[in-house]
């Protein structure tokens, strides 16, 4: 999830946010070759030197063309990305974005090569190496831990639905990405990108800066060209925030478009998985694979009328022409002057490409933080205990109280830098039948939908709203936690509506994203607008792995 704006008055990070004894945990980590990460406050490593990476900024279409022509094989692509991970993530920069590699990746790739030769490709992801966040379940030789040592050894009995979709599409799952532990819903003073299992993930644009969270590893890895595309999850900001911080396209779908079954939960009312990619086209391709009805996640039943197998057909280079786009300046601008100046240039591009911009404040947005937190605390307690119960005998941890106790017993690794205040707050909550919860949930829906996005978009007849995703990424600070200025993710997150961020430029070499926010099921419209903006600007550039930001006088 994400940090609230300073005006919320609540110091929290909601997003970007088998029981093993101590000896068993240690032995398991050795077996998994999990490497300790260097202190985030130490001098960052120098950028890696050597020849350029052959697959840098490769697109899905380009990779498929190479596979079709025989220039590359899936096995060869997988080898190259694994070598890239070894060079950049495990050595070189110690980026810390990949928490675990799939030991079967090369064998899977070889089998997909044989299938392509015999039958042809299954589709645009056939043979494509993909990384997924470590809260997305896989019933294979990899772990699914949400970054916590507490879940090491508790391997799910089946793949998450989105993993089933990826495998059916012919994707090669390279491994799992690091994340902000428990989707950054453990401490009010957390440091995004840190997990007890994976250590601190860094931002590839400046290694002393946060990759933001909680899909921090997916963001950093995709930006650093460690995979073709990746999958993240969001409750409030966890896809769009790291995507903006790493100059990526990140799409948080309407809740219900993409299944959550088999994913370690934070909140059933707000959670969603979604694509993280270097281009809008690649995000559209990946969304088409992920979206679909899952009988195990009842909320996806509504997507039957709204999901599309091919979202690329909505992409239009002239897609901004005639669009009515709202600009909610109050609360979502004004927290960082350089970001505002850069986004004003983005607004000029939108107008030049034929969009009509309308000032469109969302007054109810200022009232969302308190009821949102109340809902999430209740949801997390109920949802995580349901997830633990589903693991059966694979874990002896069955309750949130068990997780709290585990962290206390492993304080030197799990609580070394910050605590578990949100866990304690959630533990104090009652069941989802409590009047306080029902009241908070009703307030969230009314403020974010009826009085929020639905109201403002109907009033001004808007296709979308647009705002800076957030300020440039701040410094990693394990001692004090994240320094958060503001963001625009909350209205869509609380409403369960879609948003997409696209690169908008750089400040001192640090990425800034522009978010398009829409009504429920408006992914086609958001992709169309984001694609037209992307093609008009083409701000995305690969990272340099600089030790720190360029702090010469800023030019935005």
Secondary structure, 3 states (H helix, E strand, C coil): CCECCHHHCCCCECCCCCCCCHHHHHHHHHHHCCCCCCCCCCCCCCCCCCCCCCCCCCCHHHHHHHHHHCCCCHHHHHHHHHHHHHHHHHCCCCCCCEEEECCCHHHHHHHHHHHHHHHCCCCCCCCCEEEEECCECCCCCCCCCCCCHHHCCCCCCCCCHHHHHHHHCCCEEEEEECCCHHHHCCCCCCCCCEECCCEECCECCECCECCCCCCHHHHHHHHCCCCCEEEEEECCCCCHHHHHHCCCEEEECCECCECCCCECCCCCCCCEEEEEECCHHHHHHHHHHHECCCCCCHHHHHHHHCCCCCHHHHCCCCCCCCCEEEECHHHHCCCCHHHHHHHHHHHHHHHHCCCEEEECCCHHHHHHHHHHHHHHHHHHHHHHHHHHHHCHHHCCCCCHHHHHHHHHHCHHHHCCCCCCHHHHHHHCCCCCCCHHHHHHHHHHHHHHHHHHHHHHHHHHCCCEEEEECECCCCECCCCCCCCCCCECCHHHHHHCCCEEEEEEEEECCEEEEEEEECCCCCHHHHHHHHHHHHHHHCCCCCCCCCCCCCCCCCCC
